[in-house]
Amino acid sequence: MTAVTAAPPSPNLALNQMVDRRRAAGESLVHLAFGEARLPVLPQLADRLAAGAARAAYGPVAGAEGVRDAVAGYFTRRRLPTEAGQVIVAPGSKPLLMALQLVVPGDLLLPRPAWNSYAPQAVYAGKKVFGVPIPAQCGGVPDPAALRATLRRARAAGADPRLLVLTLPDNPTGTLAPPALIRELCALARAEDLLIVSDEIYRDIVHDPAATAFLSPAEVAPERTVVTSGLSKTLGLGGWRIGVARFPAGDTGALLRDAVVAAASEIWSTLAGPMQQVAEYAYAEPPEIVARMRASARLHGAVARAVHRIAVEAGADCRAPTGGFYVYPDFAPLRGPLAARGVTDSASLAARLLDDAGLVVLGGHLLGDDPQALRFKAATSLLYGDERQQEQALRADDPTRLPHIAGELAAIARGFTRLKGAS
Ligand SMILES: Cc1ncc(COP(=O)(O)O)c(C=O)c1O
């Protein structure tokens, strides 16, 4: 029998299952390895889901007109004028990203580090992956000079990089690339004829929208940017699997959209009817949805900033988080004391945090980063307690002072501080 190539399962999902198993066996762990926005489902969303139960027919592959219209409205309100025909809805943005990688020819350029699924998807699509270091100021985008150098090297080696993925705001660094950098990268994409996939699934989780300018590459290079997004993060609906993609207007955009629809028709057929009902309601952004999005962005920001403070106090370098629910500390300043205790790379650092302090983090090597670096991702969105405590956290002026969250933060502080070798 032909042997199958057994790629490992996605590391964040694998760690999540490990945590469930060890907790069931009675262990106390602080789970910082899974980017799930664990918040209660807004009752109005559950009502829409129930009301959509009779929508059991397949329907159009790209999604019904009503939901695509609502999604077009969402983008149009964000300075991206959009027609329903430019939109596809799908069971999560992950399959949309996979379909894009399948239909767009050429190899993939990725910021380094990046969310852990882009690179394995590229491998499934038969692409080579070129990781490009991120700038000192933020993640989610490659440093432009390093991108130019990588393009030269890749082409000289016979590769054909055509696709550039940007994550705005970023998972894993929790930062947002500023407009000037987006403009520079868009100019470069034009000069080098790259298609940009702008993953904007965290767009509505900018912690302080009044103080943070968001510029989508689709505003600057509309002819060559596909935007993906979804409701997994903003409304905490990861398991409901609602994702969207917005394609460029015009003939080239339509060709690309048709290619993704064709792939979708062979893989997932369509987004489940009841979920389309939910998405149509949510993307129209009635006041209760807007209020929930604001409250959760505020909560995510408060807790991510607290974990950032803890990391810096423990001696790490760390970009200050401004979006999403992640921090990405670099413990390079403690390399000496860590090496003395057998911690020499991101895998041994993550293992030490788990064994010594019960902290579960995702080592940077699992995100395409240099395995020798002492970096990891800490997702801060699973620290909000049970459902009643999550409601409390959403309403609190300072959620980090709620006893259940303060307790988790204290455990993180103890774990990070131990890395200095004090105890
Ligand atoms: C950057 C990024 N993009 C895409 C996704 C996929 O989300 P979904 O498939 O639930 O839309 C995630 C989820 O972790 C993510 O962090």
The ligand as an ORCA input file, in Angstrom:
! r2SCAN-3c Opt
* xyz 0 1
  C      -4.452     34.731     11.995
  C      -5.561     33.739     11.899
  N      -6.139     33.541     10.702
  C      -7.125     32.660     10.548
  C      -7.589     31.907     11.613
  C      -8.659     30.890     11.338
  O      -9.851     31.200     11.874
  P     -11.218     30.551     11.387
  O     -10.916     29.409     10.486
  O     -11.892     30.127     12.644
  O     -11.939     31.652     10.645
  C      -7.022     32.077     12.874
  C      -7.456     31.247     14.002
  O      -6.722     30.978     14.936
  C      -5.984     33.018     13.027
  O      -5.406     33.245     14.203
*
